């Protein structure tokens, strides 16, 4: 067995490379367009155009669940890379700029603009701060095994996989490939379930991945319950213990629970004013992994997760735009 | 003389059609890049690319001074149109969507994407809330007399002209054409000076336009002092009286002064937390014109201006993204 080099990255994320279009909407707009509040649905190019034409003025901001996690983790001082597919177009350049400007290594080659445009997610934020997402995947469906940079994966302590990538078929195969590359290099694999409907669409593949590949699992209450087909959070938390070594389960205002075979650590949510919940789970995973790869204890990892989530919830958009990186580090108490 | 039809619009704006890229930066970044704080400078495509590569993560949001005024005035209930040149590209579609979604008629044909891209303004927001702007004009320099929709101009109570358009040469000619079309239809012409350096670049043309064409003038303290080459606001305010029937002169935290031949009305600023001053002057003009075209008295027009500016200053970006249109109307007390 070759000697394992010291990791040069803390986290390498793999996910959909998406530009968010955020707009305020009221409940009547969601009802008129038959959009279930709080969910994520995939839309084709035409439906995306139609919805965009009808929604209010927006702001554009780089998004994508796994990419958000990577950007926030980098802002917290972690060494981070990201793999995901944009097109060679204006929004693709916006995505690439923002993630690199956050300090993240982003090597994935863009798709020719004529093949498909950069993905976008039309996000309707209701007055209660809930976000309802409509994703046109565009270039993301062209992410494939060829884009899995095994050298970067081998160089990172944790490979972090976004569950939404179970939707594009080629990406699912890329996941297993990435996971195996990470394990061959003696690294850990983390996955987030992303969305209860995504879990329903791919439950068997998720179960297998969590049991056979994942070392660390992130999920919110609805997602973990969807995975184990139960209505009881306690039951889901008990079941996950047999499947994965470490799970961080988030419960919105009720905080989170960090679960291992040996222990169960409850973590309080950090109180804040809810402006927009977009990216809350992504930021939690960022704080958690930034602390974990620094070698901090699990309750402290949970606390960093709560602090990062609170910073994102208190503003409009999925990444902390309104505060400087130093402010974010101060929030979690990082040097 | 033909009978004059009742106006179907309150305001038609003409200005640069720009997408803003807003990013937090500290004073050291401005110094390292030799950017005078609070100013606007024009940059070429290469300089824009270089600065973009070095600045932090951004959010994209439709901007352009005159377009901001139009969007905010429409949110306040005015009937508004806008003329300005985008390219047929992704950012051009973002601009067109946002201004139409704000309720503004926007008929200008886009430029082919291969000719020039949609304009963007790289805005660095420092911790004191000041914005420093770097504008790549792109498609805007192709705005010409052919884009002046005289029917829309004749249909609007006020034609509102953005002073920044004195920079692209073809646009300056379009200004005089628009002004004459408005006056032929018995309408009023308003202009904003936009920027003290823009005034310095084109002082004689501005002086002539204010004296010969404008019925209403908007300017801040630095701009009106630049126009009359004085350091004394009182002197500038006295000089403007002989040149234009109505002037609204803004002075940041000191509020504004509404000046006519007969009277001088001081208007207090509305106290608020300063997050980002981008668009403050644009929003003031929006509130003022929305009230004026409703037939309200001049002190009330000033109060609407102050309220709209305060709403924009308290958030990140030039148009009120975080609040619904109804909230904005409630802020100024409009039905």
Interface residues (C-beta under 8 A of the other chain):
Chain A: X22 X23 X24 X26 X52 X53 X55 X56 X57 X58 X59 X60 X61 X62 X71 X89 X90 X91 X94 X97 X98 X99 X101 X102 X117 X127 X275 X316 X317 X319 X321 X322 X323 X324
Chain B: X22 X23 X24 X26 X52 X53 X55 X56 X57 X58 X59 X60 X61 X62 X71 X89 X90 X91 X94 X97 X98 X99 X101 X102 X117 X127 X275 X316 X317 X319 X321 X322 X323 X324
